[in-house]
Amino acid sequence: MNSPAFPSTTITLIIIIIILTIFSCPQHVISLGSGSTIAVGYTPDSTHTVCGIIASKLTQRIQCYKNGLIISIQPDISYESISGGVGYFCGLQSGGLSVICWDTTSFQAKRIYYSKDNPLKRLTVGNYQVCALHFTSGVALCWRFPASGEGWKFQGITSGAGFSCGILKNNSRVHCWGGSEIGAEIERQFGSLPMLSLIAGESHACGVTKTGNLICKGSNVAGQLNVPSHYAFEFSRLALGANHSCGIRRKNGVIVCWGGGSRKSEFSSNVVNEVSFENIVAGLDFTCGLTTKDLSIVCWGPGWSKDINVGNMIPLKPVIPGPCVQMSCSVCGVYLNSGSLCAGSGNICKLCEVELPIPVILPPIIPSIPASNVPRLASPPSRTRNRLFRAFGVVGSVGAFAGICTIAYCLCTGFCGNVHTNVYKSVMLQPVSARSNLEDYLAASNSSILPPSGSSSIKHNDSWILRRQKSGTSSRQTEKTQNFTLSELASITNNFALQNKIGGGSFGRVYKGKLADGREVAIKRGESISRTNKFQEKESSFISEIALLSCLNDKHLVGFVGFCHENDERLIVYEYMRNGSLHDHLHSQRNTDCSMVNSWRLRIRIALDCARGIEYLHSYSIPPIVHRDIKSSNILLDENWTARVSDFGLSLMWPESEDEPMYTKAVGTVGYIDPEYYVLNILTVKSDVYGFGVVLLELLTGKKAVFKNEGGGPLGVVEYARPWILAGEVEKILDKRAGLPEMNEIEAVELVAYTAFKCTNLQGKDRPTMSDVVAQLEKSLALCEDGPAIVIASPV
């Protein structure tokens, strides 16, 4: 159930994760006019200078290559980015304190900006102009032509031939300025489209919209605007020249180019086929990239073929793939050997992409393409590039919490202005003459289960009560609820004998018994707590669970039989689930030969059953309910292997308006808790979606929500699995006990993996609804139905 609170250092870490994810910069892409760790200074006579910020040095200095010579650039200080133009290039000092430029003839340094109080960011060099943004305000500062005008504030900036463009902070639209008319035309063509990123070439610009589409505007004389077919957020980095465009596929780092007119094939050189790149940058008619393998620079294209006799590989020392920074890289992770590449002076953070803002309500987001186009687990590189999700995943965080929520909602409450209304009116909403044993107990306890402190109040009570009475589920379930005596339950469990114990946790123990009418039941017996605070917590949890269970009626929720309340004893009686919990089957050594463990189809069916149960809580219960503790041990399996959601001790009913936030102390279980809920204490139904996503990853990998990695330390299954799913290599994480999926199961398993990926997005707004999840799991199960029927055997 509940778990110890995280240490303060972990709380700080997760806060950093949330802040950086919500307020991180747009996708940082590389172009003719954007800063990177590599740059080219290009001239009309094709005498090119290629520069890079060198790795493994105490200072991250610049080294250049020109006409067979390697030039060490002075001053020998640390730089975070460089960018090149016609016959010159510039560098932004680490920390943004100064901008220094060099011509590519004498390499004499000229400092054009210095300020300790107003550092800069986003260095961008066009053909002849230099611009950057003030670090805090986002106001543009330019040299060689005026900036954008007073008051314009940008989140990103880029430069082309005689113009610069930026993405405005207030509305994410494109605004361009400068002496070239093409800038104004580019701004007009982008119009009111909200953009995440923007980069410029000589006379065109490309960017990614907030829906993930890559679009290009401006001159199209050589087809440089003809973006190839792609999935949302497929490209991570771009580079634009005079009449060509190139992009790096996020999945595998392979470069794709378009445009170039009659010389198109020369921009897509065989030199870079199947080579993975970290960065790319463009000259007018050639492209250079930083390879992932050894951090070397490779250049190609029609303009490069006229250059010096070194071929395509530039003989510079390894170049850092990103700036060395002192801050934590916990959001997006660090590059391999980051400390060594920075010579101990910081870390290189992986590019922090915006978390995938896919409108998950729309069905096309999860693969709804023809089966022939769906990627296969064992497909070759040329096919795996077409996988659906190209998003840079933010690794999920593992949380832990102390205590249970001391005040819970009653699912069926009708507040009429008096918070002390008897529960048979405010909870069960049934006529007095029809009161059940449960209502008698709750009324006698004088308990009203109120919304948590600080949460939104419930409004329009009369209409709400009417809807609840029309639903009818409360009365049917209430009438069947029994009030047991302690002696009755002790008798059918042999006085709660150890041999009848079938489970346990922080709440107490669970015993198996058989009622007089022959029904098998599971009896949860809460621990007797004498301390007042713990007793109140247990009492609130007990009342909350029986109130909620009495109002619910769905085959994918555990059946509620009755309760017992005597002195300090609190017991709840459920239908007996013959096949135990999902957690036991996945993680207990005793069940390794179980049919559930060995069948992908059954795993998917169990996932679908569970999703339907949660969907019922969110969409069909009146009012909706958020479970708050979705985990594999709370998913029980009946004799037919139908999955049922259980344990509603932490559940809360949702406000009448689902748009209203609910502020309440975060509770949950290590590894399953929604990081956003934990940090902000704002509960949404998407918190359950995150927990279910973790369960899906358990089903796929066979690993616990938190497990020991090879180094012996703890690792979350979210952190473990998401990078592999993102890379399109789902087969690397699959539970070997189930074997390789059959042909008809391959697409189904991948669809489950992509669904789990989206469920565990860091921000709730980027997760699907449970109805969307159910729809995708139904598709997944349907894909399995083409195979032979499964034979399910109960474990011995």
Secondary structure as GFF3:
##gff-version 3
##sequence-region A 1 796
A	DSSP	alpha_helix	8	23	.	.	.	ID=ss1
A	DSSP	beta_strand	38	41	.	.	.	ID=ss2
A	DSSP	beta_strand	49	53	.	.	.	ID=ss3
A	DSSP	beta_strand	62	66	.	.	.	ID=ss4
A	DSSP	beta_strand	69	72	.	.	.	ID=ss5
A	DSSP	beta_strand	79	84	.	.	.	ID=ss6
A	DSSP	beta_strand	88	93	.	.	.	ID=ss7
A	DSSP	beta_strand	98	103	.	.	.	ID=ss8
A	DSSP	beta_strand	109	114	.	.	.	ID=ss9
A	DSSP	beta_strand	120	125	.	.	.	ID=ss10
A	DSSP	beta_strand	130	134	.	.	.	ID=ss11
A	DSSP	beta_strand	140	143	.	.	.	ID=ss12
A	DSSP	beta_strand	154	159	.	.	.	ID=ss13
A	DSSP	beta_strand	164	168	.	.	.	ID=ss14
A	DSSP	beta_strand	174	177	.	.	.	ID=ss15
A	DSSP	alpha_helix	181	190	.	.	.	ID=ss16
A	DSSP	beta_strand	195	200	.	.	.	ID=ss17
A	DSSP	beta_strand	204	209	.	.	.	ID=ss18
A	DSSP	beta_strand	214	218	.	.	.	ID=ss19
A	DSSP	beta_strand	235	240	.	.	.	ID=ss20
A	DSSP	beta_strand	244	249	.	.	.	ID=ss21
A	DSSP	beta_strand	255	259	.	.	.	ID=ss22
A	DSSP	three_ten_helix	261	263	.	.	.	ID=ss23
A	DSSP	alpha_helix	264	267	.	.	.	ID=ss24
A	DSSP	three_ten_helix	270	272	.	.	.	ID=ss25
A	DSSP	beta_strand	277	282	.	.	.	ID=ss26
A	DSSP	beta_strand	287	291	.	.	.	ID=ss27
A	DSSP	beta_strand	297	300	.	.	.	ID=ss28
A	DSSP	three_ten_helix	304	306	.	.	.	ID=ss29
A	DSSP	beta_strand	313	314	.	.	.	ID=ss30
A	DSSP	beta_strand	324	325	.	.	.	ID=ss31
A	DSSP	alpha_helix	338	341	.	.	.	ID=ss32
A	DSSP	beta_strand	347	348	.	.	.	ID=ss33
A	DSSP	three_ten_helix	363	365	.	.	.	ID=ss34
A	DSSP	three_ten_helix	371	373	.	.	.	ID=ss35
A	DSSP	alpha_helix	381	384	.	.	.	ID=ss36
A	DSSP	alpha_helix	423	426	.	.	.	ID=ss37
A	DSSP	three_ten_helix	432	434	.	.	.	ID=ss38
A	DSSP	alpha_helix	437	444	.	.	.	ID=ss39
A	DSSP	alpha_helix	461	471	.	.	.	ID=ss40
A	DSSP	alpha_helix	473	480	.	.	.	ID=ss41
A	DSSP	beta_strand	482	483	.	.	.	ID=ss42
A	DSSP	alpha_helix	486	492	.	.	.	ID=ss43
A	DSSP	three_ten_helix	498	500	.	.	.	ID=ss44
A	DSSP	beta_strand	501	505	.	.	.	ID=ss45
A	DSSP	beta_strand	508	514	.	.	.	ID=ss46
A	DSSP	beta_strand	520	526	.	.	.	ID=ss47
A	DSSP	alpha_helix	532	550	.	.	.	ID=ss48
A	DSSP	beta_strand	560	566	.	.	.	ID=ss49
A	DSSP	beta_strand	569	575	.	.	.	ID=ss50
A	DSSP	alpha_helix	582	587	.	.	.	ID=ss51
A	DSSP	three_ten_helix	589	591	.	.	.	ID=ss52
A	DSSP	alpha_helix	595	598	.	.	.	ID=ss53
A	DSSP	alpha_helix	600	615	.	.	.	ID=ss54
A	DSSP	pi_helix	616	620	.	.	.	ID=ss55
A	DSSP	beta_strand	625	626	.	.	.	ID=ss56
A	DSSP	three_ten_helix	632	634	.	.	.	ID=ss57
A	DSSP	beta_strand	635	637	.	.	.	ID=ss58
A	DSSP	beta_strand	643	645	.	.	.	ID=ss59
A	DSSP	beta_strand	652	653	.	.	.	ID=ss60
A	DSSP	beta_strand	662	663	.	.	.	ID=ss61
A	DSSP	alpha_helix	675	680	.	.	.	ID=ss62
A	DSSP	beta_strand	682	683	.	.	.	ID=ss63
A	DSSP	alpha_helix	686	701	.	.	.	ID=ss64
A	DSSP	beta_strand	706	708	.	.	.	ID=ss65
A	DSSP	beta_strand	714	716	.	.	.	ID=ss66
A	DSSP	alpha_helix	717	726	.	.	.	ID=ss67
A	DSSP	three_ten_helix	730	732	.	.	.	ID=ss68
A	DSSP	three_ten_helix	736	738	.	.	.	ID=ss69
A	DSSP	alpha_helix	743	759	.	.	.	ID=ss70
A	DSSP	three_ten_helix	764	766	.	.	.	ID=ss71
A	DSSP	alpha_helix	770	784	.	.	.	ID=ss72
###
